[in-house]
Amino acid sequence: MSAPAFAADDASGFLDLEARMEVFEGDWDRSTRPAQARDGWVPLSTTSFRAQDQRQFIWLRTELTRSELTSKPWLLLHPYAQNVHVYIDGEATTAEPVTYWSHPERRPVPHHFLAIPLDTVALDPQVDEHTVHIRIEPHMHINTFFYLLDDRELVGELTFHTMLAFALLAIIVIMAVYNLFLYFSVGDKVYLIYVAASLATLAYSALLTNVQVYFLDVTDFSPKIGFVAGLGSLILHVFLFQRLLDTRKHYPRIHKIAYGLSACGIAWLFTAPLLTFNVLLAGWMAIGYTVYLGALILACPLAKNGYRPARYFLVGWIPYLAAIVLTSFEYASLIEPTNWASYFVPAALSWEMALFSLALASRITILRDERDALQARQIRVSENARKALERSNRIKDDFLNAVSHELRTPLHTIQGQLDLLREAPLNGEQSEAFQQIERANLRVTRQVGGILDFVDAQGEKLLSSPQVFEPQSLFDLLDSEFREAAMAKPVSLTFRLHDEVPAKVSMDGLMLEKVLYQLIDNAVKFTPAGGQVLVQGSVQPDDSALRILVTDTGPGIPEDQREKVFQAFIQGEAGLTRRYGGVGLGLPLASSLVSALGGQVQLVESSSRGTTLEVTVPYGDVHQAGTDEPSSERAESFNPAPRILVVEDDAANRMIIRKQLERIGVESEGVQNGHEAVEAAMNEAWDLIIMDCQMPIMDGIEATREIRQKAAANLDTPIIAVTANASESFRRQCLTAGMDDYYTKPLRLKQLRDIIAQNVTNR
């Protein structure tokens, strides 16, 4: 219904009685009406009435004709008018006073508007003028209108406003439910704050539109209830504002003040029963307008700076402020009373909650973008760290390769000279010195190889190369290698291989030898004089696995250290490094090598009586005897002797290899870099090329590629890498470039004989 219809004064619209109304201003404060002729009746000059202690009842009167009473039998007052009783010619139209808080079943019309029937009184047919008295008992300030309307107009008006009230509340409910689902989906507590604020807003709006009377049976209304509900909604809004405007980030000091303001509001709520209505209202307005204006002031600069949640906030907040101002103006009689007054704040709250939901979604989007940006930065940092780690690994690999080359090159010279001196006539003292030097050289060689194997294991570059080997030969080799060290201590060293172990198995025997070397070396090292070391070999038939136990009678491993013994550079206790020597790589290296073999090593038992370690590695069956490896004698029986090209940049190593070849009975020529090797390969055919890899001018890998592409006479000539670089990745590079095999320095004389026997006899 439009506002102009309220002012209409004909049969087609509401009949406004304000101009015809009188109010009693005399000395009278009783529930019975003043006498008709009593002095004090004056024309109504304002529709605003305040609750005053000295006047409990406000009396108004007007004259209506019979036709007016019968054509428009309903008196409509402002929704917030309280305790209204209407009399026609002194007879009450309702048994009880009508208040907007009363239950619908106890009201003439089940609606929050005050619609009082006037046709319940029997009119004297002889009288055309009738006096209507209205008694109002206000609990708080009211500003009302006085309309007469017929049945159709009443039904249309109440139906429209009922639908409007429930529609506004439904918007708030929908927003609350939607954000509750978002909370369960996203898990952010801000959604719970929004839901709580929505529920408080819903209760406040229901009070303002009196919709709650459909669900609550309240017989006595206290105006404090409405303000308490409004203050509760306001406090929850403060927490919501903090999140929407992100005051913790943008206004950290005001963020703390907001908590203090909320604490004051909560204290005001708890003390509400003890306060008078006017004091409660004053406190509510002080806190409320501080929040209203403060939030507006905070949001404006944020919105100006492009903060989208603040813009949504302002679009939702400003209409609410306008509704508060309009309601206050009507309350103060600065504007005419209207039946829309009860919808100013609920409509603004519905709009506000919808816009706040958008603001919340926008804020979540911003937080998500910030999170994504942070994750992107973290990814970039991680990527930079990964690249730095890769650079570090490359530097480490290059360093280890360089160290390996620099260590293995002189070791090769030492080993070569030892091999040449082996058959020389030596006296007893010289022979003993020779053996000590050979053992020391072998130990250093193993330590360097072990460190490089461990580094390869950390990069998962260790690859096993299964081949046919004899477990008994491996035990015999280890027995001979540790026999002298065990006797020097002395320690009893025993090897036992059970009969069920096959004579030959398919496995990487060299890698298994490295594993057992580390375990036996540890056992001999940590077993005191007079102790025992026992190495036992057996099989697990069900798993086709070789099981080797290494048992010693050493001091054992403390229980708190057992998890650490397989970690690199750690021994059972700090003093052991100096007491027993070593760098603490024995068990970690053995564990890495066993993993590369597809097996495992574990600590079976350790106590003060000794330690037992178990190695389990799978093996492949050998169904037929393998062919005997060519012997060195076959290599030495060539006639004419094979011609071998030795490519080595180190003059001493080149000389050692050539002397070894001469001892075997092979002719050789030497060059000092890859470029000279390519020229020599292009000029004549060779039976074998022994190629170093790290050389000046042109390295061995590039030289091999050139030979395989350009040297027609040596396209199929075996090229054997003999290098100080022992990494698995480098071995793959050599084989990929076209080399036929790969050996690391130092190269023993026996190995050299085997190389010639394997690669020259078939040509």
Buried (B, 14 or more C-beta within 10 A) or exposed (E): BEEEBBEEEEEEBBBBBBEBBBBBBEEBEEEEBBEEEEEBBEEBEEBBBEBEEEBEBBBBBBEBEBEBBEEBBBBBBBBBBBBBBBBBBEEBBBEEBBBBBBEBEBBBBBBBBBBBBBBBBEBEEEEEEBBBBBBBBBBBBBBBBBBBBBEEBBEEBBEEBBEBBBEBBEBBBBBBEBBBEBBEEEEBEBBBBBBBBBBBBBBBBBBBBBBBBBEEEEEEBBBBBBBBBBBBBBBBBBBBBBBBBBBEEBBEEBBEEBEEBBEBBEEBBEEBEEBEBEEBBEBBBEBBEBBBEBBBEBBEEBBEEEBBBBBBBBBBBBBBBEBBEBBBBBBEBEBBBBBBBBBBBBBBBBBBBBBBBBBBBBBBEBEEEEEEEEEEEEEEEEEEEEEEEEEEEEEBBEEBBEBBBEBBBBBBBBBBBBBBEEEEEBEEEEEEEBEEBBEEBBEBBBBBBBBBBBBBBEEEBBEBEBEBBBBBEBBEBBBEBBEEBBEEBEBBBEBEBEEEBBEBBBBBBEBBBBBBBBBBBBBBBBBEEEBBBBBBBBBEEEEEBBBBBBBBBBBBBEEEBBEBBBEBEBBBEEEBBEEEEBEBBBBBBBBBBBBBBBBEBEBEBBEEEBBBBBBBBBBEEBEEEEEEEBEBEBBBEBEEBBBBBBBBBBEBBBBBBBBBBEBBBBBBEBBBBBBBBBEBBBEEBBBBBBBBBBBEEBBBBBBBBBBBEEBEEBEEBBBBBBBBBBBBEBBEBBBEBBBBBBBBBBBBBEBBBBBBBBBBBEE
